[in-house]
Each structure stands twice: as C-alpha cells, then as structure tokens.
C-alpha cells in the first residue's frame, strides 16, 4: 500500500492497524530502566497510605509524583 493511500484511510478515521507491522513498533523515550531508591520507613508508610487511598500500587504513585514534578520543572 502506498503512503498516500494509508494516509487517506487514517484521515477518514478507518482502522489502519492491519496495514502496520507492530512487531517492530516502539514508543520513543518509553524504554524502561530499573533504578533502586532507598526511602526512609516513614516515607514508605506515607507512600503506601496514599497509594491505597487512590487504589494504585506504590510504584505507580512514585512514578506519578516524579512525572508531575518533572513536568512542573520543565515549564519553569
């Protein structure tokens, strides 16, 4: 399929996924890298309390808060 035909299908709101090779798809800047961070016990308890309150795992609340802070810093 030519690119212009694929563009036309996309612009019309049609599903183009059957025309794509998703086995090689990547999300730029979304690769994962494990890091270890030591927190004081009181901080772990606070993180767990907040994570339970909003219904997410501890790791998710940490990621969310770090992402929010980084976005704020990028704006300034």
Residue pairs with C-beta under 8 A, 6 or more apart in sequence:
1 19
6 16
6 19
9 16
9 19
10 16
39 47
44 58
47 58
47 61
47 62
48 58
50 61
51 57
51 58
51 60
51 61
54 61
56 64
